[in-house]
Amino acid sequence: MNTRDPKLTVLQFNEYINNQDADELGKLLSEGTKLVEGEETTKTGKAEVENSWIEFFKLVPDYRNHFTRIESKGDRVVVIGFSTCSNELLDGPALWTASVKDDQIDEWRILEDTRENRASLGIN
């Protein structure tokens, strides 16, 4: 059960991503957390997901997320925005979803900002 608005947890998590603060980011991960890119689970479990972020920060030290809209329904948070990065594949519009459980990120999903993904998330 969350004790605060799940959007606040997501905003804090993103601040840690943008600051490349893996230690603090790790404190917001649930034990069974999942990192999902598109429809594919890439990492599962707190240690594996935290290590994935550490490696990611080494590879793209200038990566930043910028949220333009954030909505929540219960424990699920949907975010519209864009990323900036010198890596062209990571630079541009994006969608994120998060499941927040006990004030921790239980799933972090990164999606392309497409009409189909927006429709599946119920946003326009």
TORTORSE-470451 format. One record per residue: residue number from 1; chain; x, y, z of N, C-alpha, C in turn. Coordinates in nm, 4 decimals. Atoms other than C-alpha are relative to their C-alpha. Last residue first. Example, Ala and Ser with C-alpha at 12.3 -4.5 7.8 and 13.67 -1.06 7.14 Angstrom:
BEGIN
<rec num="2" chaine="A" n_east="-0.0820" n_north="-0.1190" n_up="-0.0060" ca_east="1.3670" ca_north="-0.1060" ca_up="0.7140" c_east="-0.0770" c_north="0.1090" c_up="0.0730"/>
<rec num="1" chaine="A" n_east="0.0890" n_north="-0.1190" n_up="0.0000" ca_east="1.2300" ca_north="-0.4500" ca_up="0.7800" c_east="0.0900" c_north="0.1200" c_up="0.0000"/>
This chain:
BEGIN
<rec num="124" chaine="A" n_east="0.0015" n_north="-0.0557" n_up="0.1350" ca_east="-0.4224" ca_north="1.1040" ca_up="-2.6536" c_east="0.0846" c_north="0.1230" c_up="-0.0082"/>
<rec num="123" chaine="A" n_east="-0.0332" n_north="-0.1431" n_up="0.0046" ca_east="-0.3975" ca_north="0.8709" ca_up="-2.3564" c_east="-0.0058" c_north="0.0482" c_up="-0.1445"/>
<rec num="122" chaine="A" n_east="0.1177" n_north="-0.0832" n_up="-0.0219" ca_east="-0.5619" ca_north="0.5367" ca_up="-2.2824" c_east="0.0287" c_north="0.1483" c_up="0.0051"/>
<rec num="121" chaine="A" n_east="-0.0112" n_north="-0.0571" n_up="-0.1338" ca_east="-0.2368" ca_north="0.3442" ca_up="-2.2413" c_east="-0.1196" c_north="0.0905" c_up="0.0331"/>
<rec num="120" chaine="A" n_east="-0.0006" n_north="0.1118" n_up="-0.0957" ca_east="-0.3102" ca_north="0.1173" ca_up="-2.5386" c_east="0.0088" c_north="0.0491" c_up="0.1442"/>
<rec num="119" chaine="A" n_east="0.1343" n_north="0.0592" n_up="-0.0061" ca_east="-0.4107" ca_north="0.4250" ca_up="-2.7407" c_east="-0.0039" c_north="-0.1124" c_up="0.1033"/>
<rec num="118" chaine="A" n_east="0.0874" n_north="-0.0952" n_up="-0.0708" ca_east="-0.0854" ca_north="0.6026" ca_up="-2.6550" c_east="-0.1405" c_north="-0.0583" c_up="0.0157"/>
<rec num="117" chaine="A" n_east="-0.0331" n_north="0.0084" n_up="-0.1423" ca_east="0.1111" ca_north="0.2926" ca_up="-2.7543" c_east="-0.0856" c_north="0.0971" c_up="0.0810"/>
<rec num="116" chaine="A" n_east="0.0454" n_north="0.1297" n_up="-0.0527" ca_east="-0.0713" ca_north="0.2728" ca_up="-3.0891" c_east="0.0278" c_north="-0.0118" c_up="0.1495"/>
<rec num="115" chaine="A" n_east="0.1455" n_north="-0.0054" n_up="-0.0119" ca_east="-0.0291" ca_north="0.6441" ca_up="-3.1654" c_east="-0.0533" c_north="-0.1292" c_up="0.0633"/>
<rec num="114" chaine="A" n_east="0.0733" n_north="0.0246" n_up="0.1236" ca_east="0.3423" ca_north="0.6103" ca_up="-3.0981" c_east="-0.1496" c_north="0.0105" c_up="0.0271"/>
<rec num="113" chaine="A" n_east="0.1189" n_north="-0.0843" n_up="0.0022" ca_east="0.5682" ca_north="0.7488" ca_up="-2.8267" c_east="-0.0660" c_north="-0.0129" c_up="-0.1367"/>
<rec num="112" chaine="A" n_east="-0.0041" n_north="-0.1012" n_up="0.1055" ca_east="0.8066" ca_north="0.4573" ca_up="-2.8005" c_east="-0.1288" c_north="0.0805" c_up="0.0071"/>
<rec num="111" chaine="A" n_east="0.0676" n_north="0.0285" n_up="0.1258" ca_east="0.7820" ca_north="0.2828" ca_up="-2.4666" c_east="0.0260" c_north="0.1101" c_up="-0.1015"/>
<rec num="110" chaine="A" n_east="-0.0349" n_north="-0.1046" n_up="0.0962" ca_east="0.9862" ca_north="0.2581" ca_up="-2.1468" c_east="-0.0591" c_north="-0.0394" c_up="-0.1345"/>
<rec num="109" chaine="A" n_east="0.0122" n_north="0.0393" n_up="0.1411" ca_east="0.8441" ca_north="0.0522" ca_up="-1.8608" c_east="0.0263" c_north="0.1215" c_up="-0.0880"/>
<rec num="108" chaine="A" n_east="-0.0296" n_north="-0.1206" n_up="0.0778" ca_east="0.9447" ca_north="0.0791" ca_up="-1.4952" c_east="0.0038" c_north="-0.0424" c_up="-0.1450"/>
<rec num="107" chaine="A" n_east="-0.0287" n_north="0.0191" n_up="0.1418" ca_east="0.7894" ca_north="-0.1883" ca_up="-1.2718" c_east="0.0211" c_north="0.1364" c_up="-0.0627"/>
<rec num="106" chaine="A" n_east="0.0120" n_north="0.1439" n_up="0.0178" ca_east="0.7694" ca_north="-0.2273" ca_up="-0.8941" c_east="0.0199" c_north="-0.0383" c_up="-0.1464"/>
<rec num="105" chaine="A" n_east="0.0231" n_north="0.0340" n_up="0.1401" ca_east="0.8969" ca_north="0.1238" ca_up="-0.8255" c_east="0.0008" c_north="-0.1521" c_up="-0.0130"/>
<rec num="104" chaine="A" n_east="-0.1190" n_north="0.0381" n_up="0.0754" ca_east="0.8629" ca_north="0.1824" ca_up="-0.4529" c_east="-0.0392" c_north="-0.0348" c_up="-0.1431"/>
<rec num="103" chaine="A" n_east="-0.0828" n_north="-0.1181" n_up="0.0252" ca_east="0.6085" ca_north="0.3632" ca_up="-0.2350" c_east="0.1326" c_north="-0.0326" c_up="-0.0687"/>
<rec num="102" chaine="A" n_east="-0.0636" n_north="-0.0353" n_up="-0.1281" ca_east="0.4628" ca_north="0.0325" ca_up="-0.1131" c_east="0.1016" c_north="0.1124" c_up="-0.0172"/>
<rec num="101" chaine="A" n_east="0.0498" n_north="0.0879" n_up="-0.1061" ca_east="0.3935" ca_north="-0.0648" ca_up="-0.4745" c_east="0.0775" c_north="0.0315" c_up="0.1270"/>
<rec num="100" chaine="A" n_east="-0.0575" n_north="-0.0391" n_up="-0.1284" ca_east="0.4281" ca_north="0.1742" ca_up="-0.7675" c_east="-0.0675" c_north="-0.0828" c_up="0.1087"/>
<rec num="99" chaine="A" n_east="0.0853" n_north="0.0561" n_up="-0.1037" ca_east="0.3733" ca_north="0.0454" ca_up="-1.1191" c_east="0.0697" c_north="0.0291" c_up="0.1318"/>
<rec num="98" chaine="A" n_east="-0.0583" n_north="0.0549" n_up="-0.1222" ca_east="0.5388" ca_north="0.2730" ca_up="-1.3678" c_east="-0.1109" c_north="-0.0602" c_up="0.0838"/>
<rec num="97" chaine="A" n_east="0.1000" n_north="0.0385" n_up="-0.0981" ca_east="0.4695" ca_north="0.3695" ca_up="-1.7235" c_east="0.0745" c_north="-0.0562" c_up="0.1199"/>
<rec num="96" chaine="A" n_east="-0.0420" n_north="0.0871" n_up="-0.1093" ca_east="0.6888" ca_north="0.5672" ca_up="-1.9550" c_east="-0.1230" c_north="-0.0395" c_up="0.0789"/>
<rec num="95" chaine="A" n_east="0.1038" n_north="0.0244" n_up="-0.0994" ca_east="0.6323" ca_north="0.7264" ca_up="-2.2924" c_east="0.0593" c_north="-0.0907" c_up="0.1063"/>
<rec num="94" chaine="A" n_east="0.0111" n_north="0.1304" n_up="-0.0644" ca_east="0.8983" ca_north="0.8729" ca_up="-2.5150" c_east="-0.1219" c_north="-0.0024" c_up="0.0907"/>
<rec num="93" chaine="A" n_east="0.1235" n_north="0.0275" n_up="-0.0727" ca_east="0.9773" ca_north="1.1560" ca_up="-2.7532" c_east="-0.0009" c_north="-0.1406" c_up="0.0592"/>
<rec num="92" chaine="A" n_east="0.1288" n_north="-0.0286" n_up="0.0624" ca_east="1.3385" ca_north="1.2210" ca_up="-2.8510" c_east="-0.1180" c_north="-0.0401" c_up="0.0853"/>
<rec num="91" chaine="A" n_east="0.0339" n_north="-0.1417" n_up="-0.0018" ca_east="1.7007" ca_north="1.1236" ca_up="-2.7933" c_east="-0.1348" c_north="0.0207" c_up="-0.0690"/>
<rec num="90" chaine="A" n_east="0.0632" n_north="-0.0284" n_up="-0.1299" ca_east="1.7646" ca_north="0.7602" ca_up="-2.7026" c_east="-0.0507" c_north="0.1426" c_up="0.0111"/>
<rec num="89" chaine="A" n_east="0.1045" n_north="0.0991" n_up="-0.0248" ca_east="1.8440" ca_north="0.6339" ca_up="-3.0537" c_east="-0.0778" c_north="0.0288" c_up="0.1280"/>
<rec num="88" chaine="A" n_east="0.1204" n_north="-0.0313" n_up="0.0762" ca_east="2.0311" ca_north="0.9556" ca_up="-3.1305" c_east="-0.1145" c_north="-0.0975" c_up="0.0234"/>
<rec num="87" chaine="A" n_east="0.0307" n_north="0.1207" n_up="0.0753" ca_east="2.2841" ca_north="0.8933" ca_up="-2.8515" c_east="-0.1340" c_north="0.0219" c_up="-0.0705"/>
<rec num="86" chaine="A" n_east="-0.0817" n_north="-0.0053" n_up="0.1212" ca_east="2.3866" ca_north="1.2460" ca_up="-2.7459" c_east="-0.0175" c_north="-0.1247" c_up="-0.0863"/>
<rec num="85" chaine="A" n_east="-0.1192" n_north="0.0833" n_up="-0.0098" ca_east="2.0951" ca_north="1.2408" ca_up="-2.5046" c_east="0.0790" c_north="0.0141" c_up="-0.1294"/>
<rec num="84" chaine="A" n_east="-0.1090" n_north="-0.0648" n_up="0.0717" ca_east="1.7718" ca_north="1.4190" ca_up="-2.4332" c_east="0.1267" c_north="-0.0796" c_up="0.0263"/>
<rec num="83" chaine="A" n_east="-0.1346" n_north="0.0157" n_up="-0.0545" ca_east="1.4625" ca_north="1.2228" ca_up="-2.3427" c_east="0.0965" c_north="0.0822" c_up="-0.0834"/>
<rec num="82" chaine="A" n_east="-0.1077" n_north="0.0240" n_up="0.0957" ca_east="1.1031" ca_north="1.3160" ca_up="-2.4080" c_east="0.1310" c_north="-0.0150" c_up="0.0760"/>
<rec num="81" chaine="A" n_east="-0.1112" n_north="-0.0945" n_up="-0.0020" ca_east="0.7706" ca_north="1.3382" ca_up="-2.2355" c_east="0.1012" c_north="-0.0306" c_up="-0.1085"/>
<rec num="80" chaine="A" n_east="-0.0325" n_north="-0.0422" n_up="0.1360" ca_east="0.4498" ca_north="1.1561" ca_up="-2.1584" c_east="0.1154" c_north="0.0989" c_up="0.0112"/>
<rec num="79" chaine="A" n_east="-0.0734" n_north="-0.1242" n_up="0.0222" ca_east="0.4147" ca_north="0.9695" ca_up="-1.8289" c_east="0.0219" c_north="0.0205" c_up="-0.1498"/>
<rec num="78" chaine="A" n_east="-0.0311" n_north="-0.0120" n_up="0.1421" ca_east="0.1680" ca_north="0.7065" ca_up="-1.7104" c_east="0.0621" c_north="0.1372" c_up="-0.0217"/>
<rec num="77" chaine="A" n_east="-0.0304" n_north="-0.1365" n_up="0.0431" ca_east="0.1506" ca_north="0.6048" ca_up="-1.3432" c_east="0.0405" c_north="-0.0043" c_up="-0.1472"/>
<rec num="76" chaine="A" n_east="-0.0622" n_north="-0.0063" n_up="0.1330" ca_east="-0.0147" ca_north="0.2898" ca_up="-1.2114" c_east="0.0144" c_north="0.1454" c_up="-0.0434"/>
<rec num="75" chaine="A" n_east="-0.1444" n_north="0.0176" n_up="-0.0150" ca_east="-0.0814" ca_north="0.2453" ca_up="-0.8375" c_east="0.0755" c_north="0.0113" c_up="-0.1323"/>
<rec num="74" chaine="A" n_east="-0.0406" n_north="0.0950" n_up="-0.1020" ca_east="-0.4341" ca_north="0.3838" ca_up="-0.8551" c_east="0.1512" c_north="-0.0027" c_up="0.0120"/>
<rec num="73" chaine="A" n_east="0.1248" n_north="0.0689" n_up="-0.0314" ca_east="-0.4799" ca_north="0.5653" ca_up="-1.1811" c_east="0.0379" c_north="-0.1085" c_up="0.0984"/>
<rec num="72" chaine="A" n_east="0.0019" n_north="0.1272" n_up="-0.0718" ca_east="-0.2005" ca_north="0.8138" ca_up="-1.2294" c_east="-0.1432" c_north="-0.0486" c_up="0.0173"/>
<rec num="71" chaine="A" n_east="0.1327" n_north="0.0358" n_up="-0.0487" ca_east="-0.1177" ca_north="1.0876" ca_up="-1.4728" c_east="0.0097" c_north="-0.1304" c_up="0.0778"/>
<rec num="70" chaine="A" n_east="-0.0039" n_north="0.1174" n_up="-0.0866" ca_east="0.2011" ca_north="1.2691" ca_up="-1.5712" c_east="-0.1395" c_north="-0.0214" c_up="0.0584"/>
<rec num="69" chaine="A" n_east="0.1317" n_north="0.0352" n_up="-0.0553" ca_east="0.2480" ca_north="1.5142" ca_up="-1.8563" c_east="0.0137" c_north="-0.1267" c_up="0.0816"/>
<rec num="68" chaine="A" n_east="0.0911" n_north="-0.1082" n_up="0.0347" ca_east="0.5519" ca_north="1.6992" ca_up="-1.9929" c_east="-0.1413" c_north="-0.0254" c_up="0.0526"/>
<rec num="67" chaine="A" n_east="0.1412" n_north="0.0347" n_up="-0.0021" ca_east="0.8233" ca_north="1.4868" ca_up="-1.8338" c_east="-0.0840" c_north="0.1226" c_up="-0.0343"/>
<rec num="66" chaine="A" n_east="0.0754" n_north="-0.1230" n_up="-0.0239" ca_east="1.1844" ca_north="1.5457" ca_up="-1.9334" c_east="-0.1482" c_north="-0.0350" c_up="-0.0110"/>
<rec num="65" chaine="A" n_east="0.1427" n_north="0.0068" n_up="0.0322" ca_east="1.4173" ca_north="1.2481" ca_up="-1.9086" c_east="-0.0650" c_north="0.1322" c_up="0.0362"/>
<rec num="64" chaine="A" n_east="0.0949" n_north="-0.0651" n_up="-0.0908" ca_east="1.7957" ca_north="1.2970" ca_up="-1.9165" c_east="-0.1418" c_north="-0.0205" c_up="-0.0525"/>
<rec num="63" chaine="A" n_east="0.1410" n_north="0.0361" n_up="0.0157" ca_east="2.0875" ca_north="1.1021" ca_up="-2.0684" c_east="-0.0861" c_north="0.0694" c_up="0.1055"/>
<rec num="62" chaine="A" n_east="0.0776" n_north="-0.1224" n_up="0.0227" ca_east="2.4242" ca_north="1.2857" ca_up="-2.0667" c_east="-0.1498" c_north="-0.0267" c_up="-0.0165"/>
<rec num="61" chaine="A" n_east="-0.0024" n_north="-0.0915" n_up="-0.1148" ca_east="2.6231" ca_north="1.0056" ca_up="-1.9019" c_east="-0.0805" c_north="0.1282" c_up="-0.0188"/>
<rec num="60" chaine="A" n_east="0.0630" n_north="-0.1243" n_up="0.0488" ca_east="2.5180" ca_north="0.7515" ca_up="-2.1643" c_east="-0.0090" c_north="0.1024" c_up="0.1142"/>
<rec num="59" chaine="A" n_east="0.0052" n_north="-0.0046" n_up="0.1460" ca_east="2.7289" ca_north="0.4354" ca_up="-2.1332" c_east="-0.0531" c_north="0.1321" c_up="-0.0540"/>
<rec num="58" chaine="A" n_east="-0.1370" n_north="-0.0035" n_up="0.0521" ca_east="2.8277" ca_north="0.4759" ca_up="-1.7679" c_east="0.0010" c_north="0.0182" c_up="-0.1517"/>
<rec num="57" chaine="A" n_east="-0.0561" n_north="-0.1319" n_up="-0.0316" ca_east="2.4716" ca_north="0.5680" ca_up="-1.6692" c_east="0.1438" c_north="0.0136" c_up="-0.0502"/>
<rec num="56" chaine="A" n_east="0.0597" n_north="-0.0970" n_up="0.0912" ca_east="2.3430" ca_north="0.2572" ca_up="-1.8490" c_east="0.0588" c_north="0.1390" c_up="0.0228"/>
<rec num="55" chaine="A" n_east="-0.0645" n_north="0.0174" n_up="0.1298" ca_east="2.5863" ca_north="0.0350" ca_up="-1.6592" c_east="-0.0529" c_north="0.1020" c_up="-0.1018"/>
<rec num="54" chaine="A" n_east="-0.1402" n_north="-0.0400" n_up="-0.0179" ca_east="2.4652" ca_north="0.1710" ca_up="-1.3241" c_east="0.0735" c_north="-0.0083" c_up="-0.1331"/>
<rec num="53" chaine="A" n_east="-0.0056" n_north="-0.1465" n_up="-0.0012" ca_east="2.1028" ca_north="0.1454" ca_up="-1.4397" c_east="0.1432" c_north="0.0496" c_up="0.0141"/>
<rec num="52" chaine="A" n_east="0.0295" n_north="-0.0438" n_up="0.1353" ca_east="2.1489" ca_north="-0.2228" ca_up="-1.5300" c_east="0.0045" c_north="0.1526" c_up="-0.0097"/>
<rec num="51" chaine="A" n_east="-0.1237" n_north="0.0150" n_up="0.0779" ca_east="2.3142" ca_north="-0.2860" ca_up="-1.1947" c_east="-0.0185" c_north="0.0442" c_up="-0.1446"/>
<rec num="50" chaine="A" n_east="-0.0924" n_north="-0.1040" n_up="-0.0452" ca_east="2.0062" ca_north="-0.1450" ca_up="-1.0202" c_east="0.1316" c_north="-0.0065" c_up="-0.0772"/>
<rec num="49" chaine="A" n_east="0.0466" n_north="-0.1276" n_up="0.0552" ca_east="1.7782" ca_north="-0.3630" ca_up="-1.2318" c_east="0.0938" c_north="0.1132" c_up="0.0419"/>
<rec num="48" chaine="A" n_east="-0.0208" n_north="0.0008" n_up="0.1453" ca_east="1.9790" ca_north="-0.6789" ca_up="-1.1581" c_east="-0.0415" c_north="0.1336" c_up="-0.0629"/>
<rec num="47" chaine="A" n_east="-0.1443" n_north="-0.0047" n_up="0.0291" ca_east="2.0039" ca_north="-0.6073" ca_up="-0.7854" c_east="0.0256" c_north="0.0090" c_up="-0.1494"/>
<rec num="46" chaine="A" n_east="-0.0631" n_north="-0.1252" n_up="-0.0407" ca_east="1.6339" ca_north="-0.5205" ca_up="-0.7461" c_east="0.1478" c_north="0.0093" c_up="-0.0398"/>
<rec num="45" chaine="A" n_east="-0.0618" n_north="0.0068" n_up="-0.1318" ca_east="1.4915" ca_north="-0.8106" ca_up="-0.9405" c_east="0.0814" c_north="0.1244" c_up="0.0292"/>
<rec num="44" chaine="A" n_east="0.0925" n_north="0.0287" n_up="-0.1095" ca_east="1.4054" ca_north="-0.8486" ca_up="-1.3072" c_east="0.0780" c_north="-0.0134" c_up="0.1296"/>
<rec num="43" chaine="A" n_east="-0.0660" n_north="0.0303" n_up="-0.1279" ca_east="1.5767" ca_north="-0.7066" ca_up="-1.6150" c_east="-0.1068" c_north="-0.0214" c_up="0.1068"/>
<rec num="42" chaine="A" n_east="-0.1428" n_north="0.0128" n_up="0.0217" ca_east="1.4879" ca_north="-0.6837" ca_up="-1.9827" c_east="0.0737" c_north="-0.0380" c_up="0.1266"/>
<rec num="41" chaine="A" n_east="-0.0652" n_north="-0.0170" n_up="-0.1286" ca_east="1.1169" ca_north="-0.7481" ca_up="-1.9765" c_east="0.1482" c_north="-0.0231" c_up="-0.0194"/>
<rec num="40" chaine="A" n_east="-0.0925" n_north="0.1038" n_up="-0.0430" ca_east="1.0071" ca_north="-0.7086" ca_up="-2.3386" c_east="0.0623" c_north="0.0324" c_up="0.1354"/>
<rec num="39" chaine="A" n_east="0.0809" n_north="0.1100" n_up="-0.0532" ca_east="0.6998" ca_north="-0.5187" ca_up="-2.4525" c_east="0.0865" c_north="-0.1094" c_up="0.0630"/>
<rec num="38" chaine="A" n_east="0.1017" n_north="0.0446" n_up="0.0945" ca_east="0.8787" ca_north="-0.1915" ca_up="-2.5080" c_east="-0.0859" c_north="-0.1059" c_up="0.0655"/>
<rec num="37" chaine="A" n_east="-0.0158" n_north="-0.0875" n_up="0.1154" ca_east="1.1718" ca_north="-0.1762" ca_up="-2.2692" c_east="-0.0928" c_north="-0.0516" c_up="-0.1078"/>
<rec num="36" chaine="A" n_east="0.0579" n_north="0.0492" n_up="0.1249" ca_east="1.0807" ca_north="-0.3247" ca_up="-1.9331" c_east="0.0209" c_north="0.1042" c_up="-0.1085"/>
<rec num="35" chaine="A" n_east="-0.0314" n_north="-0.1041" n_up="0.0971" ca_east="1.2693" ca_north="-0.2923" ca_up="-1.6058" c_east="-0.0418" c_north="-0.0549" c_up="-0.1356"/>
<rec num="34" chaine="A" n_east="-0.0280" n_north="0.0367" n_up="0.1393" ca_east="1.1119" ca_north="-0.5106" ca_up="-1.3399" c_east="0.0320" c_north="0.1259" c_up="-0.0782"/>
<rec num="33" chaine="A" n_east="0.0168" n_north="-0.1002" n_up="0.1055" ca_east="1.1098" ca_north="-0.4801" ca_up="-0.9616" c_east="0.0354" c_north="-0.0538" c_up="-0.1377"/>
<rec num="32" chaine="A" n_east="0.0350" n_north="0.0716" n_up="0.1230" ca_east="1.0843" ca_north="-0.7867" ca_up="-0.7403" c_east="-0.0162" c_north="0.0904" c_up="-0.1204"/>
<rec num="31" chaine="A" n_east="-0.0834" n_north="0.1204" n_up="0.0146" ca_east="1.2703" ca_north="-0.6420" ca_up="-0.4415" c_east="-0.0266" c_north="-0.0724" c_up="-0.1318"/>
<rec num="30" chaine="A" n_east="0.0510" n_north="0.1117" n_up="-0.0798" ca_east="1.1064" ca_north="-0.3016" ca_up="-0.4902" c_east="0.0904" c_north="-0.1213" c_up="-0.0222"/>
<rec num="29" chaine="A" n_east="0.0365" n_north="0.1219" n_up="0.0716" ca_east="1.3232" ca_north="-0.0218" ca_up="-0.6299" c_east="-0.0543" c_north="-0.1047" c_up="0.0967"/>
<rec num="28" chaine="A" n_east="0.1399" n_north="-0.0083" n_up="0.0432" ca_east="1.3183" ca_north="0.3222" ca_up="-0.4638" c_east="-0.0459" c_north="-0.1237" c_up="-0.0768"/>
<rec num="27" chaine="A" n_east="0.0853" n_north="-0.0019" n_up="-0.1196" ca_east="1.6366" ca_north="0.2636" ca_up="-0.2634" c_east="-0.1481" c_north="0.0054" c_up="-0.0358"/>
<rec num="26" chaine="A" n_east="0.0149" n_north="0.1356" n_up="-0.0522" ca_east="1.8132" ca_north="0.1662" ca_up="-0.5855" c_east="-0.0893" c_north="-0.0082" c_up="0.1217"/>
<rec num="25" chaine="A" n_east="0.0922" n_north="0.0684" n_up="0.0887" ca_east="1.7521" ca_north="0.5110" ca_up="-0.7324" c_east="-0.0280" c_north="-0.1410" c_up="0.0527"/>
<rec num="24" chaine="A" n_east="0.1341" n_north="-0.0448" n_up="-0.0402" ca_east="1.9244" ca_north="0.6623" ca_up="-0.4295" c_east="-0.1071" c_north="-0.0672" c_up="-0.0853"/>
<rec num="23" chaine="A" n_east="0.0223" n_north="0.0369" n_up="-0.1399" ca_east="2.2380" ca_north="0.4562" ca_up="-0.4891" c_east="-0.1408" c_north="0.0373" c_up="0.0448"/>
<rec num="22" chaine="A" n_east="0.0411" n_north="0.1400" n_up="-0.0106" ca_east="2.2171" ca_north="0.4794" ca_up="-0.8691" c_east="-0.0279" c_north="-0.0421" c_up="0.1432"/>
<rec num="21" chaine="A" n_east="-0.0243" n_north="0.0369" n_up="-0.1392" ca_east="2.2286" ca_north="0.8593" ca_up="-0.8715" c_east="-0.0526" c_north="-0.1417" c_up="0.0241"/>
<rec num="20" chaine="A" n_east="-0.0791" n_north="0.1229" n_up="0.0081" ca_east="2.2534" ca_north="0.9428" ca_up="-1.2409" c_east="0.0456" c_north="-0.0466" c_up="0.1382"/>
<rec num="19" chaine="A" n_east="-0.1230" n_north="-0.0294" n_up="-0.0749" ca_east="2.1166" ca_north="1.2905" ca_up="-1.1637" c_east="0.0985" c_north="-0.1165" c_up="-0.0041"/>
<rec num="18" chaine="A" n_east="-0.0620" n_north="-0.1187" n_up="0.0603" ca_east="1.8538" ca_north="1.2483" ca_up="-1.4369" c_east="0.1291" c_north="0.0411" c_up="0.0706"/>
<rec num="17" chaine="A" n_east="-0.0492" n_north="0.0355" n_up="0.1336" ca_east="1.7786" ca_north="0.8944" ca_up="-1.3216" c_east="0.0754" c_north="0.1190" c_up="-0.0584"/>
<rec num="16" chaine="A" n_east="-0.1197" n_north="0.0818" n_up="-0.0201" ca_east="1.7585" ca_north="1.0074" ca_up="-0.9573" c_east="0.0582" c_north="-0.0471" c_up="-0.1337"/>
<rec num="15" chaine="A" n_east="-0.1058" n_north="-0.0919" n_up="-0.0444" ca_east="1.5175" ca_north="1.2850" ca_up="-1.0560" c_east="0.1307" c_north="-0.0766" c_up="0.0214"/>
<rec num="14" chaine="A" n_east="-0.0544" n_north="-0.0646" n_up="0.1182" ca_east="1.3183" ca_north="1.0257" ca_up="-1.2481" c_east="0.1084" c_north="0.1016" c_up="0.0362"/>
<rec num="13" chaine="A" n_east="-0.0778" n_north="0.0993" n_up="0.0735" ca_east="1.2759" ca_north="0.8166" ca_up="-0.9347" c_east="0.0649" c_north="0.0642" c_up="-0.1226"/>
<rec num="12" chaine="A" n_east="-0.1250" n_north="0.0166" n_up="-0.0744" ca_east="1.1612" ca_north="1.1236" ca_up="-0.7400" c_east="0.0928" c_north="-0.0968" c_up="-0.0715"/>
<rec num="11" chaine="A" n_east="-0.0783" n_north="-0.1228" n_up="0.0183" ca_east="0.9021" ca_north="1.2055" ca_up="-1.0066" c_east="0.1343" c_north="-0.0084" c_up="0.0725"/>
<rec num="10" chaine="A" n_east="-0.0514" n_north="-0.0002" n_up="0.1376" ca_east="0.7851" ca_north="0.8436" ca_up="-1.0095" c_east="0.0843" c_north="0.1244" c_up="-0.0250"/>
<rec num="9" chaine="A" n_east="-0.1047" n_north="0.1030" n_up="0.0055" ca_east="0.7507" ca_north="0.8359" ca_up="-0.6292" c_east="0.0640" c_north="-0.0010" c_up="-0.1382"/>
<rec num="8" chaine="A" n_east="-0.1160" n_north="-0.0555" n_up="-0.0707" ca_east="0.5601" ca_north="1.1650" ca_up="-0.6379" c_east="0.1168" c_north="-0.0984" c_up="0.0002"/>
<rec num="7" chaine="A" n_east="-0.0667" n_north="-0.0940" n_up="0.0902" ca_east="0.3259" ca_north="1.0266" ca_up="-0.9046" c_east="0.1239" c_north="0.0594" c_up="0.0660"/>
<rec num="6" chaine="A" n_east="-0.0994" n_north="0.0693" n_up="0.0823" ca_east="0.2503" ca_north="0.7315" ca_up="-0.6732" c_east="0.0734" c_north="0.0921" c_up="-0.0978"/>
<rec num="5" chaine="A" n_east="0.0424" n_north="0.0045" n_up="0.1387" ca_east="0.0765" ca_north="0.9739" ca_up="-0.4322" c_east="0.1087" c_north="-0.0673" c_up="-0.0838"/>
<rec num="4" chaine="A" n_east="0.0014" n_north="-0.1294" n_up="0.0682" ca_east="0.1927" ca_north="0.8913" ca_up="-0.0818" c_east="-0.0425" c_north="-0.0205" c_up="-0.1446"/>
<rec num="3" chaine="A" n_east="0.0330" n_north="-0.1019" n_up="-0.1000" ca_east="0.1487" ca_north="0.6092" ca_up="0.1706" c_east="-0.0001" c_north="0.1397" c_up="-0.0593"/>
<rec num="2" chaine="A" n_east="-0.0760" n_north="-0.1241" n_up="0.0091" ca_east="0.1322" ca_north="0.3409" ca_up="-0.0949" c_east="-0.0460" c_north="0.0984" c_up="0.1070"/>
<rec num="1" chaine="A" n_east="0.0843" n_north="-0.1184" n_up="0.0000" ca_east="0.0000" ca_north="0.0000" ca_up="0.0000" c_east="0.0887" c_north="0.1246" c_up="0.0000"/>
